[in-house]
Amino acid sequence: MRAAWILGPQDYALYRILGEGEVLIWPPWRKEYVLERKDPLSAHKAYEYRVIA
């Protein structure tokens, strides 16, 4: 019985050659930003904004 090796989306990187360099195609670029807003009276976190770009 042969074993299968299944790659997930985070198991490899895919590059495209453009001109004299390589450009990363996969995984797509991702950055997460979090901004916490605090209650001015108690200084505890009231809510937060979360953006994934």
C-alpha positions in Angstrom: 0.0 0.0 0.0 1.4 3.4 -1.0 1.2 6.3 1.4 0.0 9.7 0.1 1.5 13.0 1.1 -1.1 15.7 1.0 0.1 19.3 1.2 -1.9 21.9 2.9 -2.0 25.6 1.9 0.7 26.5 4.4 3.1 23.7 3.5 4.7 25.2 0.4 5.6 28.5 -1.3 5.1 29.3 -4.9 7.2 31.9 -6.7 7.0 33.4 -10.2 10.1 34.5 -12.0 9.7 38.1 -13.3 12.6 39.9 -14.9 15.6 39.2 -12.8 13.8 38.3 -9.6 11.2 36.1 -8.0 7.8 37.3 -6.7 6.0 35.3 -4.0 2.6 34.2 -5.3 1.5 31.7 -2.6 0.8 32.1 0.3 -0.8 35.4 -0.1 0.5 38.3 2.0 -1.4 38.7 5.2 -1.1 41.2 8.0 -3.3 41.6 11.1 -3.8 44.9 12.9 -5.5 45.3 16.3 -6.5 48.6 17.9 -7.7 48.4 21.5 -10.0 51.2 22.8 -10.0 51.7 26.6 -12.7 53.0 28.9 -11.5 56.4 30.0 -12.9 55.9 33.5 -11.7 52.5 34.4 -8.7 52.1 31.9 -10.0 48.6 31.0 -10.5 47.5 27.4 -13.9 48.5 26.2 -13.7 47.1 22.7 -11.2 46.5 19.9 -10.9 46.9 16.2 -9.4 44.0 14.3 -8.5 44.3 10.6 -6.9 41.5 8.5 -5.5 42.7 5.3 
